[in-house]
Amino acid sequence: MWEVRPVLDNRFEGTDPEGVVSSRYKDLGEQQAKSEYAAAVDNGWEYDADAMQQHIKELRTLYEEKSTKLIRLAGDLTDVEALGNEEVSLSYIGDINSSGTAYNRLLESSMAFLESYIETLKKVDKAYQEEDAEAKEQLRSVDI
């Protein structure tokens, strides 16, 4: 007898059994942005406000364009109905819908990663801008 079996179990990294994105992928996005920033600074990179703003803008655009499209497509992967009511069709559709659920979880995790990455870059940018403004203010208050 055929049975509908889940493709995923509760060990899917990044989500809990209900498919909610855990903080793990958000943490990974933040860590990745921080480590790339540290590596760049260690290799002589100098902050460029315009370049940073452009990079953040490009990532945000990519995130918004791709997430909208992929979310729309992902929804279609979990709502497939069997053509027949026999065991083979039902089992096959169960596998297809489970696969769609796995894709949705991966998509959610990837989006959480990128969102966190972008937010961390914004924090880096803000810190540089505040530091720059503070330095300018200190220069204004120095008697020459």
Buried (B, 14 or more C-beta within 10 A) or exposed (E): EEEEEEBBEEEBEBBEEEBEBBEBBBEBBBBBBBEBBEEEEEEEEEBEEEEBBEBBEEBBEEBEEBBEEBEEEBEEBBEBEBEEEEEEBBBBBBBBBBBBBBBBBBBBBBBBBBBBBBBBBBBBBEEBBEEEEEEEEEEEEEEE
